[in-house]
Amino acid sequence: MSAVTLERQFRPIYESLDNGSNKSAVLSCNKLLKKYPNNLLAKALKALALVRIQKVEESLALCDEILAAKPLDEPTMSAMMHVLKGLGRNADLVAMCEEAYKAQPQNEEYGAQAFFANVRHGNWKSAQQISSKMHKQFQEDRYLYWSVISAILQANDPSTPGSMRTVLYKLAHRLVMSSPTPSYLSADRFHMHMNILKELALYDEAHALLESDVGKEICSTSLACSQTRRDIWRSRGLYKEEGARARDQISEGDRNWLEFLSILDAAFAPIASSPNEISEESKQECRESLSKTSEFLAEIAQKDGIKNRAAPLTLTELQHRAYKHGLYDSSVLVESMADYLAQFGDKACCFEDLKAYLDAEIASSEQWRAILANQHLSFESIGHLQRLINVRKLQRHGLSVADITVEAETARAVKYLSEYMDGLSLGKDLPVTELQPCDDLALLSAHAFVNVWTLDGSEEALYSAVTVLEFALTRSRMSFLMRLMLIRLYRILGAPSLALDHYRAMNVKRVQNDTLSHLILTRALTFSLAATGDLTYPTECLESSQIYLANAQETSDFIVRAFTAERYTQIPEFIEFEDRLENSLQRDVVKMEHVRMRLTHEQLHTDIIDMELIELKFIFDRLHKDNRDFVILPNYQPACQPTFNEQSLMFGTSCGQGWLWSFLKIYIRAFQHASDLDETVEAKLLIGDRPRTSPDPETRLPLPKRLAMRKSEEAAELTSEEHQLMEWATALGDWLEPYHNFTRPPPHVVLAEAAKQTELKTGLPLRGVDLKALNGNGNSKKVEEAPPLKQVPEVVVKFFEEMYSQFKRLLESNCLLSQLLHIATITQEAYILLAVETLRFKTPSVVKIYKLGNLVSMIKDIRQKAGSTVKEMSLELLKLAEAESTGDRRRAIAEACASVAVGQIDHDFILNVMKNVMDSRRKVLEGIAKGMSKLHNTHSQS
């Protein structure tokens, strides 16, 4: 077949794949394969189309055929790369590219593909060897530097032993020195060279390069090289030399903050270098240095005026360090802060700049309080308004414990709100897309109301806070800080639909899903209505997880592009970004929440249990990175009080690593008991590569031992109800485990059944499985006797009674609705876990064969009591929902919030906010109640 004919016949297939017509592509490939049954490209394109239409089993057989043939033509290899990526078979992709390069070592393109395949998979050792081979073969400098960066990345890999790090850096150094072209021809190569010298402590060699004309030129234009040079200087103890250089840079107009810090480090060098007690001589030398530095900074500050605040802020930092070292008393620092406030008090950044220097002693000093009290405050202009806001923030930050009472905080909240109303006139002509200049006063008012709630537990204070924030949002629609606070407060109040509306209004995109989704998806089961068919929260989980799929597909391409363009400073950052997303803690917390919600909605089936079991075990082997952003939440609470983030955490705890580990242990063990999969079966049925496991030695322990481990730091992140669930699930699992092990079919029978189903579905056998195992002994009855029947553990028997009694106590004590829903959903979760743990014993043939009638009777008693508790809770929640929807309830709360009826906030606005809150609370109460009733009806029929 000629090349022209071949191209003509393949063109429709490529067009179908490009247009997303994958079924059409499969049909076209089948026609072509009838004529040319051994054409590897046609098979590869068919496999690609099959992967895209989720026919994985059929594509696997084609993949194995093609890989066995060891393709060498570029079109087939290109198609196979897409196929193997889609199947997650990265190891096979690497092997295919390496085989092609071995077969054609003169083919530079195949060498690059083999290198990039290892780069995508993080095989830095192989990547270094291939790039070295390419450099020897093709004599191109960039391949040598690819080898250098690969050695560095291998040294920095967590799995690399510490003893090998120095060896690998020495290898990188030797490779750089062997380069026919010097590293300073490129800023990225030079930066990499300097990092190697810094790691190996070859400071003299680094000094010679950095002090050369070329080195100085590169450092003046590359911030990365300049930072590396600064680190090397400090490592050598050359603080004074670095300070002198920084002075020259600043005098020439450079306003990089790092240069100012270098000046400060040089000024404090006499005492910083003293490891023990500081002598008077060193202190005197330091005072003289500080005097000269202060004069220099004062000159720069006078020169810059209000255009740049770097020099005045450095002066304040200098006084703060001197105060901490005992060189100056606090009055000097306070005067410096007062000068800074006078000069930059009309800037929004002023409070954040000074906050770092306000320790308890300074903030509560009479001198500082007098300075704040004597400020001239007015609403004449936006600048004057901003000064007022900064003063209010600083005053609030310095409040003492004695200053914080319910009455005083309520008065402050009303005062902030009144000032907010007065400040609205300055922004009346702004477009709707702009923020009001007085918004921070509304935030201060809301913070004060939240503080009132923490002091006396009154829900009315929270209602007042949300009313203030909702009104402020009508004036500043784009204020994400207000929305962040409202999300937290609405979840505490049990109004999740309003919280979700505000979260969606923030238009969270891309990587923000990883850093911010914790705001709405932490303990999402508490508010999930998935049991009634409302999949709002499960859908939100799936949407927030799209960034992780994009990361797996796109970030490796960015790394490859960085290699191609020789952007060596970017490569470690891309790799770290990819690693942090791949091992994101939030990703797996969301996955855990999705599993919990999925079981309330979907019918329990072994396929779901098997799939989730494998995924959860992968998660259990990861070394997680916490990328969640809590700093973004505003905090204007006094320094002596918990932050707003700490105050507004639902149930007072955050779902971190400990929470995830605890629930993984619960669900992995429950799914193991309900599943027929073991390690042998799983290894045979797994399609893609296993994810990399954590280097933590604990992951090498046997899985049962890891699941049985209990740690205090993990328990600290659980609520009391979650801790009770953990103990109950452990006791239930311990009781039923012997019966699960006795009735579970052997691995060869499970594999044979899987092979049979695969052959019926695809017409192709499952590799490595003997179908004869099914012959004769089909039920695989155990020859040993059944384990002796044990009594039900007391924890298992009493759990549902205790949860109901706690539920009733909270119901009578007018607790927060979120707490009530938490107990109800934890009880519901235990009911579902009971169904999972006993799923195996619902099959009559299993009960009959293994003579488990008495055990099943005991399980039915537990299920009946559990079902009764779930039903009773459901009825109580329905009654509460009816009470929430009354007009009297709304009016009573609106009257309790009369203190916020200031300025443009009237009674009707407050009433409307309360109506929205009550409607949201009623909706979630009804939904949870109906869901629990539906689950009771589903799982009680057995």
PyMOL commands that set and color helices and strands:
alter all, ss='L'
color gray80, all
select helices_A, chain A and resi 3-19+22-35+40-52+56-69+74-87+90-103+108-121+124-138+141-156+162-177+183-185+187-199+203-210+213-221+223-235+239-251+257-267+269-272+280-304+310-324+330-344+350-355+360-363+366-373+382-397+401-403+406-427+439-456+459-475+480-493+496-505+512-516+518-521+524-527+530-532+536-544+546-564+571-582+585-601+606-620+644-647+650-652+657-674+679-685+697-700+703-708+712-715+720-743+747-762+771-774+794-812+817-837+839-842+844-849+853-884+887-896+898-900+907-939
alter helices_A, ss='H'
color red, helices_A
deselect
rebuild
show_as cartoon
